[in-house]
């Protein structure tokens, strides 16, 4: 195989009137890798993936999928890429099964073969229970599973998942995550957009943090976290009195910050485990009652706040189009 | 191992079984598959058919039994005068129906999936047209059958019948394309309804549908004389009753005018619709 990246963009830009949705974005996803595009609502994630999937035309810059330009060789790009969008791309008036058969037929399968492929997908994505229900009557989680299945009739060279778990209950989210992991194990190149920091952390090899259409930071999840600052040891005191003793004790010896409300003293820990051991020893020697002593690495939430200067919006689950999950949903 | 692993030979190639088929074959097959998709939805959303089924019947009853008594057309019974008009009106309203359905469809996520798949984009629009065409055909059949039941008595010779069917098919095809284009241009189904009521509704009423053009005031008469729907109504009336009206070239030669209108509409609307569809809609 060549070393050509599966996805590559240079200076990718898209404007809608006065509003610049994506600005000068450079991305590179090597074959078999998982890149997460992380950002809050309106950051330009969906616009970016729609350009990659040939649904939107870039205003400036270029994007290539498998070496094919998305504007000039759109037909080749469509053969390589499969996009599962934020909103289920299914026919609401067909059943789950009819949708899958239709997509398989449109991908060139004969009637018999399409039925076989559909059976396989129904099993893999645990669609069996609601296979003959109209898509418009499915819950958000059920619909998402059918949607994912419809995107995987052919294993795509590049799979693009646009906010695959937004609006899902934790259980459906687990199903989606495990599906994604097994696809990655099969060697699929994945571009995943998400506004959930822990999702990028859990699934991605590399994260590109975008905000207002621009790249803010890029790196592995671990690199992003270290970019925000050093690790720390958090010591949580057993009660308010112990907290007072604790902060007096540690203040003289270490570089600390504190939160009386959470009875926590945080100690800068550039040496990680070594610092943890030192702090633990000092606290034990003084006989202070503590609930917990732990080494903490900054979360991607911390990273986001530090890099963009504002908090990532955490309120995407109020989408009214999503039905409440049904209790009968089962994990695959 | 999994279904996924089983499908692995298809990786990156997009299609397998269809790979050997040439583009025209794939285009026809994809159009047929997508048309079947539209048609399958009809019995599941029967209210969509109200405008091609119940609506013309309401107009027939209104004009035949309410307004008709006050309208006198020399030389022909009002019943025989009315049905060609109703047929013309049904086809014209098909523009609105196709437009509303299209603008509604374009907002559905599934169209995006089709657009991002390795299938011809023309087949997606063609299927939209075919689906609407079938709905119009159903509506037209209902009007004709209902008319015959109520005692409409078209005087058709075999050659005229063939000419009539050919003109109707061509007309529905052209008007559906026009509706599909309009449906893509407007921002919402509601906007399409608005366009329908402000533009198509009056044009359909002016076209000698319910009252003779000759009796209209100067301005509406001038519009009616060159209204494409007048050519449509005039040709149905000419072929079924043998009467031709006068006042403009197209009223004297409605069949030829109708055919020309259809060709112009198709020649304009097909490329524009495809271009519009290829351009991006929302972000």
Interface residues (C-beta under 8 A of the other chain):
Chain A: X14 X16 X21 X46 X47 X50 X53 X54 X55 X56 X57 X66 X75 X78 X79 X80 X81 X82 X83 X85 X87 X88 X89 X90 X91 X92 X93 X94 X98 X102 X103 X105 X106 X107 X108 X109 X110 X113 X117 X120 X121 X123 X124 X134 X150 X151 X152 X153 X154 X155 X156 X157 X182 X183 X186
Chain B: X2 X3 X4 X5 X6 X7 X8 X10 X11 X12 X13 X14 X15 X16 X17 X18 X19 X21 X26 X30 X33 X34 X37 X40 X41 X44 X45 X108 X109 X110 X112 X113 X114 X115 X116 X117 X118 X119 X279 X280 X283
